[in-house]
Amino acid sequence: MLTSHILLLKYRHDPRYSFTGITVWYVDRGAPHDCSRASGSEISSLADQYLEIASPGGAKCIPYHRLRKISYRGEVVWER
């Protein structure tokens, strides 16, 4: 089974996919229902332990263990 990190790397580097079609949902304490989401165009980096989301207030680092769901063009491809 692919980890969320490996799956995101696949969608980022495989020319058959467009990374902008990715959406990730993650635990975000304090947000409505403690959950937020980001599109592939907002993900600026895929580090070993976390992904980095670009935001107006600066980069936001989200550890992979906080990811709950990944979809590609509306279809769920990974879910915890």
C-alpha positions as CSV (number, residue, x, y, z in Angstrom):
1,M,0.0,0.0,0.0
2,L,1.3,3.5,-0.9
3,T,1.8,6.0,1.9
4,S,0.4,9.5,1.4
5,H,3.9,10.9,0.8
6,I,4.8,8.3,-1.9
7,L,1.4,8.8,-3.5
8,L,1.8,12.6,-3.6
9,L,5.3,12.2,-5.1
10,K,3.9,10.0,-7.8
11,Y,1.3,12.6,-8.8
12,R,3.9,15.4,-8.7
13,H,6.5,13.6,-10.9
14,D,4.5,11.3,-13.2
15,P,3.8,13.1,-16.5
16,R,0.5,11.3,-16.8
17,Y,-1.0,13.4,-14.0
18,S,-1.4,17.1,-13.3
19,F,-0.5,17.9,-9.7
20,T,-3.1,20.8,-9.8
21,G,-5.8,18.1,-9.8
22,I,-4.8,17.0,-6.3
23,T,-6.7,18.0,-3.2
24,V,-5.6,17.0,0.3
25,W,-7.7,17.2,3.5
26,Y,-5.8,17.4,6.8
27,V,-6.4,17.9,10.5
28,D,-6.2,21.6,11.3
29,R,-7.1,22.3,14.9
30,G,-9.2,25.4,15.3
31,A,-10.6,25.3,11.7
32,P,-14.2,24.4,11.2
33,H,-14.6,20.7,12.1
34,D,-10.8,20.7,12.8
35,C,-10.3,20.0,9.1
36,S,-8.9,22.1,6.2
37,R,-8.0,21.3,2.6
38,A,-5.5,22.4,0.0
39,S,-5.2,22.0,-3.7
40,G,-2.1,20.8,-5.5
41,S,-1.4,24.3,-6.7
42,E,-1.1,25.4,-3.1
43,I,1.4,22.7,-2.2
44,S,4.8,24.2,-2.6
45,S,7.0,21.3,-1.3
46,L,6.9,17.6,-0.4
47,A,9.6,17.1,2.3
48,D,10.3,13.8,3.9
49,Q,8.1,14.3,7.0
50,Y,5.7,17.0,5.9
51,L,4.2,18.9,3.0
52,E,4.4,22.6,2.7
53,I,1.4,24.8,1.8
54,A,1.9,28.3,0.5
55,S,-0.4,30.8,2.1
56,P,-0.6,34.6,2.3
57,G,0.8,34.5,5.9
58,G,3.7,32.3,4.9
59,A,4.4,28.6,4.4
60,K,2.4,26.2,6.5
61,C,4.0,22.8,7.2
62,I,1.6,19.8,7.5
63,P,3.0,16.5,8.8
64,Y,1.9,13.5,6.7
65,H,0.3,11.9,9.7
66,R,-2.3,14.7,9.8
67,L,-3.5,13.9,6.3
68,R,-6.9,12.3,6.2
69,K,-7.8,12.1,2.5
70,I,-6.3,12.7,-1.0
71,S,-8.4,13.1,-4.1
72,Y,-7.4,13.5,-7.8
73,R,-9.9,15.4,-9.9
74,G,-12.7,14.7,-7.5
75,E,-12.0,10.9,-7.0
76,V,-10.7,9.7,-3.7
77,V,-7.3,8.0,-4.2
78,W,-6.2,7.6,-0.6
79,E,-8.0,7.9,2.7
80,R,-7.1,7.1,6.3
